[in-house]
Amino acid sequence: MEIRRGRRNDATEVAALHAESWRTAYAGIMPASFLGGPLVEDRLELWRGRLDEPLPGAALFVLEAATEIDGFAYLIPQSDGRLLLDNLHARPSRTGSGIGGRLLAHALAWGADEHPDRPVYLEVLRANTRAIAFYERHGALRTDERVCRFEQGFELPELEYTWPITSPA
């Protein structure tokens, strides 16, 4: 397994994995009508846009196994001086195998190298307790809570977690 930068031709596979991850992690959290709808097509539109016209300073990393992508992480610099870890997903059948930890470590190291003065943060749905436990085990601190409004017409409580900037040793 290797972690590499995402490429334009990864959009289809990343979108399918993104939808599979959401359908697994958010079952019983997000409306079934949303998760059972055209989620793959929605994610494909998102990833084609992100990879065809990359945002300055953003990065997609994929963890590639022998024949497929088993996880990915995507980071975006924000106007408030922070770096958003907007996506961190592992193939649901591989959850618990270390993919998420490897991708997270890679993303945090990249953030420290490329954006050294920007703390990395993420937003996670409050009901996603498995993800929250993972982030807390990996040093993230809860820094805010709010309501996430989805363009599909529903709202869910979310938490913000931040990794503090570490000083070089």
Salt bridges, closest charged atoms under 4 A:
ASP10 OD2 - ARG4 NH1 2.79
GLU20 OE1 - ARG91 NH1 3.04
ASP42 OD2 - ARG43 NH2 2.62
ASP52 OD1 - ARG8 NE 3.05
GLU64 OE2 - ARG4 NH2 3.06
GLU68 OE2 - ARG91 NE 3.49
ASP70 OD1 - ARG91 NE 3.08
ASP70 OD2 - ARG94 NH1 2.37
ASP80 OD2 - ARG82 NE 2.91
ASP86 OD2 - ARG50 NH2 2.38
GLU123 OE2 - ARG146 NH2 2.93
ASP144 OD2 - ARG146 NH1 2.96
GLU145 OE1 - ARG126 NH2 2.25
GLU155 OE2 - ARG149 NE 3.18
GLU158 OE2 - ARG146 NE 3.12
GLU160 OE2 - ARG82 NH1 3.08
GLU160 OE1 - ARG146 NH2 2.94
